[in-house]
Amino acid sequence: PFDERYFIGKEDGDFTHRIKMAGYSILELPAAIVLHRSRPRGTFLFYYQIRNRWHFILKNYEWRTIICLLPALLVHEPIQAALLILKGHGVVYFKALAGLFALLPSLREDRRIANRIRRRPDRDLLVTGQLIVREDLAGNGLLRRGKDVYETLLNGYWTLLKRTVLAW
């Protein structure tokens, strides 16, 4: 079942993550294209992307993983907030955080359900990859180069975690 609270963005990712977390396999085709009969994606999605990403992490990740990711998150969140503020979308960032706080009362139950179905640890499920950033937010050369460096650092940090703290 999909988490209806996500409305848009993350509901399919949350569902497939929970399937894999429960020990089942799922075939994912990264090159697949899905046609949605809806309006073009716009800035209205920022709210859901930020709120849903945080709720997904808090709901599905093991506490040890969240703690290990805190240094990266303490860098990532201010960068994301600053970029959105600089591009004129700062209000939506703070609205998304307020939306996340509205979901927190159900978090204990959400985590209980996730832990009940868990058969595989985060280290076996989570991978690194390219950050997807809209061209209108990181389209110039300097921002693109900064994104590449940032991705390299994040990928290195995750590899280090998987080989050390999350290996046991």
Secondary structure, 3 states (H helix, E strand, C coil): CCCHHHCCCCHHHHHHHHHHHCCCCCCCCCCCCCCCCCCCCCCCHHHHHHHHHHHHHHHHCCHHHHHHHHHHHHHHHHHHHHHHHHCCCHHHHHHHHHHHHHHHHHHHHHHHHHHHHCCCCHHHHCCCCCCCCCHHHHCCHHHHHHHHHHHHHHHHHHHHHHHCHHHC
